[in-house]
Amino acid sequence: MGKIIETAIEGSHGQLTRRMAREITPYWEARGYYILHDHDPSREDARKIVSWFGEQPYKRATQLSHIDIAIIEKKSESVERVLALIEIEETTDKPKTILGDVFGILMGEHISFGKAHPLVVDEHTALFVFGKSKVSHKERIDHMLDKINSFKSNLQTGNSKIQIGSIKTFSTDEELKELLTNKIPSPTP
């Protein structure tokens, strides 16, 4: 199995995210990337993927968001450049939850994997939010994307360079796996 780095959160929260991260790892490993994710209660080296502001190291008061999955380029050991940040809402696609995911990331100045591992995000990094729903809510999602991009153009934060890849719904695990592989574009060499 490919390299995967995981972090700890207690309880059953994140089981689908954890399973999906493990399932998509071989796909992304074959394309020159590795996966970081934030949902494995069995790991002792608990680190979160955090959007934050202020001086390093971040503290609880400067954290804005914990991110579920990051897809990282393997090209360099010294720089961990992010291809994609992914939020998976396992039980809902409510607008306030999705908007909180998006703006909690975009309003930050930095992204880190734990306090000592900064990740590099830039205009080539894309944010994807996937929410569980039996209905696609296309009109609502299109409206949110339009407003998010409008507000995003006024942000002056380090993370505001992150592009909005997409916001989509899924109703089955298979649909989510498809979104996590074939719907996230990897750059061509």
N, C-alpha and C positions, 0 to 999 in steps of 0.2 A: 504494500500500500504506500501511497505517496506521503510526502511530508505534510503534516498538519499540526498546527499549534493551536491549543485550545485553552480556555480559561474557565474558572469555576463560578457557578451560581447554584445555590442550594435549591432543592425541591424539584418538582416536575416541570417548572417553567423552562421553556426552551428545548424541550425534547425533539420537536419537529426540526427546529433550526439545527441542533446538534447532529441529528441523523442526516439531514440534507447536506450539511457541511462535509460529513464523512463520505457521502455518496458522490458528491461532485468533485472531490479532491482528485481522483484519477483523471477526470476530464481536463481539469485545469493544469495539473502537473504535466500532462502530455503537451500542453501548449506553452510551457515555460513559466508557470505561475505556481504559487502556493497559497493555501488558505489559512487565514487566522479567523478564529471565531470565539465567541464569548459564552458558551453554554456547555460546560462539562464539569459536573460536580466531583468527578473522580481525580481531577488534577490538583497536585499540591502547589504548583507554580502559578497560582491564580493571578491572571492579568486580564484586564479589560481593554477593549478598544474604545477609547474615550475621545470625544470632542470637547475641547476646553479652551479657556482664555487665561491670560495672565502670565506670571513667571513660572518657569519650570523649577521644580516639579509641580505639577498641578496638585491641588488639594480638593477636598470634597466641595468646598465653596466655589471653586472655579470650573467644575465639571458641568457640561450642558447636556450631554447625551452619551449613552453607551450604545455602541454600534454592534449589530449581530455578526456580520461577516465582512471581511476584507479580502479582496483578491490582490495579491502582491506579486510584482515582477521578480523573477529569480536572477536577473542579469548581474546584480552587484550585491555583495555581502555587506558593503558599508552603507548603502542607501536602500531603504525599503520604500520603493515607489508604488503607489496604490493605483491599480487599474479601476477597481470598483469597490464601493461601499454599499452594503446591502442591509436593509432593514426588513425583517419578516414579522408581520403581525399575524400570529398563529390563530387568533380567534376573532379578529375584527378588521373592518376596513373603514371605521368611522373617520370622518374628516378631521376631527380634532386630534386624533391619534396620529394620523398620517402627517398632518401639518406640524405636529410636535416633533415627529421623527425628522422631517426635512429641516425645519428651522433650528432645532437643537444642534444639528450638524453644521449648517451654513453659518450660524452666528458665532461659531467658535473660531479661534485663531490657529488652532493646532489639532492634529489627530495623533494619538500615541497608542502603542500597545504596551500597556503598563506605563509606569512613570519613567522608565529609563530607555524606552524604545520609540523615538519619534518616527512617524511615518510621513512620507512625502506625498502631499496631494497638490495637484496643479490642474490646469485646464484640460488635461488628458484623463483626469479622474472623473468617474461618473457615479452618481447616486441612484440606487434603485430601491423602491419601496414596494413590497408585495403584501397585500392584505387578503385574508381569507374571507370569501364571500361566495354565495351561490349566484349572485348577480354581478355583472361587470361594472355597473355604475359609470359608464363611459362619459355621459354628459357631465356628471359631477367631477370626475377625474380630470376631464379636459378643462373645466372651469378652474379647478385648483392649480393645474399646471400653468395655465395662463397667468394667474395671479402670483404664483410662486416665482415665475420667471420675471414678472414685473417688479416684485419686491427685491428679488435677488440682484437685479441690476443696480439697486441703490445701496446694497450692503458693501461695506469697506473692510471686511474681515479676511483673514488668511484663508478660511475655508470657503469663502464666497466664489472662488475660482472653480470650485467643483461644479461640474455640469449635472443637470438633472437628466438621468438616463431614461427612466420611465417610472410611472406608478401604475401598477396593474393588480388585478385581483386573481385569485386562484381558488378553486373549490376542492381539488384533490391533490394528494402528494405528487402524483405524476405531473400534473400541470405545473406545480411549483418547481419540480426538478427541471422541467423543460425551460421555465423562465430563468433558472439559475445557470443553465448551460447555453442553450442555443439562442437565447434572447439577450444575452450580455455579449456585445461584440468585443473580441480581442483584436488588438491592432495587428496588422500584417507586417512582418519584418521587412 
